[in-house]
């Protein structure tokens, strides 16, 4: 070997990237996953808020009342006169049921 071959060092790029492990997630994919997660959280919170509001409406309480009365009538073979539903406690009280 001559001096010419010994003087030639392999060329190295000016900016070397640190070696990434195969498990590392690229920054672009990480940003996309974060945005998807935030969108999912926002969607879930919106659905939960809407359901929380809906169970306090009169129409929901009347629908539950009708179903409870129908099931009580079916079980007792008698017509009960009223049912009260409390959504905050998930409680239902039947009156004049025999």
Buried (B, 14 or more C-beta within 10 A) or exposed (E): EEEEEEEEEEEEEEEEEEEEEEEEEEEEEEEEEEEEEEEEEEEEEEEEEEEEEEEEEEEBBEEBBEEBBEEBBEEEEEEBEEBEBEBEEEEBEBEEBE
